[in-house]
């Protein structure tokens, strides 16, 4: 193909991508602050810590595995295993790379352990079913720091200058040997000035955050269903050996 034509196609694709991203950011800006948690199934555990969010993102996927197996797979999910998520992390690191700082990807460990290592804190957990993690931060800064809070202080925390963020991993039974993997993210700011800053941040940056959430869904399903099949085979072998 003619090189000039390739360049024209590339330029057109880049232009379409930028136009699409601009449209997304505009819609995200308009939607900000109009979260309606009642659009999704109620989560009483999450409501304890943030009942009236400015942002409420909900994602779920059906898994052919019991809820306990799905939940264990979710906690151990290595989000770096997703090419989409890895690419987004690289893009986020570009400003630091331009300043000469090396890119240091996290090692392969579960998403809960990874985020707790970054400063988040566990607010609540129902064994085998759900975990709620939260922090307060200023994500509009170049170097972001996450600060945990004791669960009993999180809902009331209102020191100006921050946004509070909570996210969940959950597994809900969906029938014999099946479950729903659910992840939810909420955010609320602590004062009007922080709301303006976070809205400017969220409008463009939420695209990457939501893509990472979507990228995690099939990772959990694949691992949970593999573990469920292994457990079924082990159970079948046990029954066979006992019947002989």
N, C-alpha and C positions, 0 to 999 in steps of 0.2 A: 504494500500500500504506500501511496505517496506520503513522504514525511510531513509535508504541509497539511495534507488532509488529516493525518493522525493528530497533529497539533490543534487543528480546528475542532476535531472531535473531543480532544482532551479539554480544550478551553470551554466548549459547550457543556461538557459533563461537569466541570468545575463550577461553571456559572449556575447550572441547574441545582447543584448541591448547595451552593451559597444561598440561592433564592429559597430553596426548601428550608434550609436552616434558619434563614431570616423569618420565614413565615411561622416556623415552629416557635421561635423566640417571641414573636409578636403575640401568638395565641397564649403561650405560657405566661407572658406578662399580663394579658387581659384576665386570665383565669386566676391569677394569684390572689389569695385571700378569700376565694369563694368556695373553699372546700366544704363538702357536705358529707360527713362520715356516715350518714344514714343511707347513702347510695350503696354501701357495702354491708355485709353481715357485721353485726355489732361485736366488738371485742372488749369485754368488760375489763380485762386485765390491762389493755392499752389505755382505755378510758380513764383509769385511775391516775395516769401520769400526764395525759394530754387530751382532754375531752373536746376542746375547741381549737383545732389546729388551723393554721393558715395554708398548710400543704398537707394533703392526705393521698398518698399513692398506694394502690392495692394491686397485687399480682398473685395469681394462683395457677396451678397446673395439676391435673389429675395424675396419680401415680399408682401403678399396679403393685402396691406393697402396703403392709399394715402401717398404721400411723406411727407407731413407735420406731419402726425401721426407717420410715421417711424422715422423721424428726432427727434421728441419729445421723443420717446421711447429710441433712441440712447443716447441722452444727459442724460437721467435718468437711463441708464443701470447700474446695480450693478454687476460688474464683479466678486465680491466675491461670487455671487450666483452660479457660475460655479465650480463644483468639480475639474475640470482640472486646472483652474486658481488658486483656493485656494491651491491645492497641489503644484503648482509651487511657490507660495508665501512662503509656508512653507519651501520648499527646499532652496530658496534664504535666508531664515532666519537662516539656520543651523549654519553658522559661528558665528553669533551673539549669538545664543542659546548656543553654545559651550563655549562662553566667559561669560556665566551667565546672559546675557541680556534677559528679557522676550519678548515673541512674542506678539506684539500688533496689531492684525488685524484691518483694518479700519472698521468703522461702515457701515451699509447699506445706502449708499448715491450714487447719480449719479456719473458716471465716470468723468464728467467735473468738478463738484464741488470737487471731491476727488483729481484730479490732480492739480487743481488750488491751493488747500490747501497745496500741496507739493512744490509749487514754480513755476509752469508753468504759462504762460501768454497767453491770447487770442490775436491772431494776426489779425484775421478778422472773420467776421460772416455774412452770408446771412440768415436773419430770415426764419426759416422753411425749409432751404435747406442744409446749410453747416457751419461748424465751423473749424477754423484752430488754433491749439494750438502749442506753441513752447517754447523752453528754450535752454540755453547752459549749459553744464555740463561736468563732468569727470567720466563717469560710471565705469571706471576701478578701482576706489577707493572703499574701503570697505564701507565707509559711503558716499553715493551719495547725493549731493546737487544740486538742479535745480535752475537756475537763469533766471528770465524773462527779456525781453527787450522790449522797445517801438516798435510797428510795423514798424515805419519809420527807425529804426536803425538795425533791425534784419538781413536783407540781407547783409548789409555791414560789420557787426561785424566780426572781424578777429583777435582778441587778441589771441596770441599763447597759446597752452595748453588745448584747449577745443574741444568738438564736439557740433555742433548745431543739434538739433533734432526738427522736426515738425511732427505733425500727424493731421489727419482730421477725422471728422465724417460727412457723407453726405447722403442725400436721393435724388435719381433721379427718376422722373416719368417714369413708364414702361408700361403705358396703364391705362384704366379705373380701378380705385381702386387698382392699383398695383404700386410698386416702387422697386428700387434697393437700398439696404443699402450698402454703400461703406465706407471703412476705409483705410487710406493710411498713411504710415510712411516713412519719409525720414531723412537722416542724412548726414552731411558733416563735416569734421574736419577743423581746422583752421591753421594747420601747419604740416609738414612731421612727426615730432616726435609724435604728437597726432594721426596722421593717423596710425602709427605703433601700438600704444597702443590700439586704438579703434579696429583695425583689429583683434588683439589678443583677445580682449574682445568679439567682435561680432561673430567670427567664432564659438565658442561653445555656447555662451549665446543667440544668436538669435533664437535658437530652442524654448526656453521657451517663448520668446517675440512673436514669430509667433503663437505658440499654444494658447497664451492668445488672440491674435487677432481672431483666428478661433473660440475659445470658446465664444467670444462675439457675433458672428454672429447669432447663433440660439436664444440667449437670447433676442436680439433686435426683431427678427422676432416673437417670441412667444408673447412678450409684445405688439408689434404694432398690430398684428392680433387680439389679445384679445380686445384691445381698439377699433379697427375698427368694430368688431362684436358688441360691446356694443353700439357704436354710431349708427350702422344700426338698432339695436333693438329699441333704443330710438327714432330714426326717424320714424320707422314703427308705434310705439305706438302713436306718435304725430299725424301722418296722420290718423290713425284709430279714434282717439278721435275727430279730426276735422270733420271727415266724418259722425259721428253719430249725 
